[in-house]
Amino acid sequence: MAEAVGEKTLAAVPAGVPFKLVIVISLAALLIGLGGAFAFLKLSGGHTAQDKHAGGQASGSGEDGSTAHGASTVPSGVPGVIYDLEPFIVNLADTPEIRYLKVTIKLELDRADAGSEIATRLPQIRDSILVLLTSKDSASVRSPQGKFQLRDEITQRVNQLLPRPGVRAAYFTDFVVQ
């Protein structure tokens, strides 16, 4: 009978994960996480002295001659300055029914001085965008492909109106078709 009581007490102890195994697994996960964070920061961030030296030589004059003396350009990896345009509310080119489009556009500038050029040509830029928007129908602007195409067309039209192209991309922050 003593043997039966001894077997019951052994069976009553829950079989869990050893505490040392939990510590080892936790330390391994911590080391993997730290290694991943280090690799991410090393690969995506910080420039070496060689990169800074090469960038200093290239920023003075572009290969295509697009940078003028004294004009600073924003590096391609760095987000440019954002220029806000007032919202547009236009009639779309749908013939059977009347459809409206309300869109707010933000322009990402490629050069620091492009903002002043846009401000001086703002009536022409708004007119060009209004003509473009009213030429579209609701089916074409509702699809994702149509929106990407519209963004590209806006960028091209604005760059054509500037003395030197200075808009990198156009972004929609509000887009409603009714």
Long-range contacts (C-beta under 8 A, 24 or more apart in sequence): 66-164, 66-165, 67-111, 68-164, 71-111, 71-112, 71-113, 72-111, 72-112, 72-113, 73-110, 73-111, 73-112, 74-109, 74-110, 74-111, 74-112, 74-168, 79-108, 80-108, 80-109, 80-110, 80-168, 81-108, 81-109, 81-112, 81-114, 81-115, 82-106, 82-107, 82-108, 82-109, 82-171, 83-107, 83-108, 83-109, 83-114, 83-115, 83-118, 85-125, 85-126, 85-129, 86-126, 87-174, 88-126, 88-129, 88-130, 88-133, 90-130, 90-133, 90-134, 91-134, 92-133, 92-134, 92-136, 92-137, 92-138, 92-141, 92-177, 93-134, 93-135, 93-136, 93-137, 94-137, 94-138, 99-137, 99-138, 99-177, 99-178, 100-177, 100-178, 101-133, 101-136, 101-138, 101-141, 101-175, 101-176, 101-177, 101-178, 102-174, 102-175, 102-176, 102-178, 103-133, 103-172, 103-174, 103-175, 103-176, 104-172, 104-173, 104-174, 104-175, 105-129, 105-154, 105-170, 105-171, 105-172, 105-173, 106-170, 106-171, 106-173, 107-155, 107-158, 107-167, 107-169, 107-170, 107-171, 108-167, 108-168, 108-169, 108-170, 108-171, 109-166, 109-167, 109-168, 110-165, 110-166, 110-167, 110-168, 111-164, 111-166, 113-166, 114-162, 114-164, 114-166, 114-167, 117-162, 117-163, 117-164, 117-166, 118-158, 118-162, 118-166, 118-167, 121-161, 121-162, 124-161, 125-157, 125-158, 125-161, 128-157, 128-158, 128-160, 128-161, 129-154, 129-157, 129-158, 132-157, 138-177, 141-177, 142-177, 147-172, 147-175
